[in-house]
Amino acid sequence: MVRISTEKKEAFMDKVKQEGKNASEVLLDLIDSYLGALARTNDLEELKQGLREELKAELRQELGGEIALLRQQLLGESAA
């Protein structure tokens, strides 16, 4: 059950009638659209999380190489 004002219900019903549809059809389309939007949102969140993980791995690898290079330089300087 959904509670809406009489004015809003009448405006909705008038628009539905003008479009040659019925209220159930429009409401089901709205629900399907909303659920699809939620699914797309979840897909985007998964994509963002995957990208974050990839970026972290790349940064770790890159920083690891930089750290190794700095160690070599420092060890070379201290040996000289």
N, C-alpha and C positions, 0 to 999 in steps of 0.2 A: 504494500500500500504506500502510496506517495501522497503527501499532503501539499496541495498548492492552493493559492487563492482562486476564488471563482473567476476573477478577471483574467488571471493568467491561463486558467483552463479554457475559458471561452476564446481567448486570443489564439491559443494553440489549436483548438478544434476548428476555428475559422480558417486558419492558415492551412491546416491539413486538408480541409474540405476544398479550399481554393486550388490546392495542388492535385486534387483528385486522388488523394491517398486516404488511408485510415490511420487512426491513432496508434494502433498496435504495430503497424508496419513502420511508422516513423520512429516509435520508441525502440523497437528491435534494431533498426538501423543505427540509432544513436548508441545503443548498448554495444553492438558489434564494433562500431567505430571506436568507442572508448576502450574496449578490450584490446582491439588492435593497436591502439596508441600505447597501451600499457605494455604489450608484448614488444613493440618497437623500442620503448624506453628500456626494458630489461635487456634487449639485445644490445643497445648502445652502452649500457652499463657494463655488460660483459666484454664488449669490444674495448672500452676504455680501460678496464682492468687488465685485459691482455696486453694492451699497449704499454701500460705502466710497468708490467712485469718485464716486457721486452726491453724497455728503456732502462730499467734498473740493471738488468743483466748486461746490457751494452756498456753502461756506465761503470759497472764493477770491472768488466774486462778492460775497458780503456784506462781506468784508474789503476788497475793492477799493473798494466804495462808501464804507466808513468812512474809508479812507485818503484818498479824494478829498475827502470832507467836511472832514476835518482839514486838508488842504492849503488848501482854500478859506478855512477859518477862520484859519489861520496867515497866509496871504497877505493876508487882509482886515485882520488886526491889525497886520501890519507896514506896510501902506499907510496906516493911520490915524495 
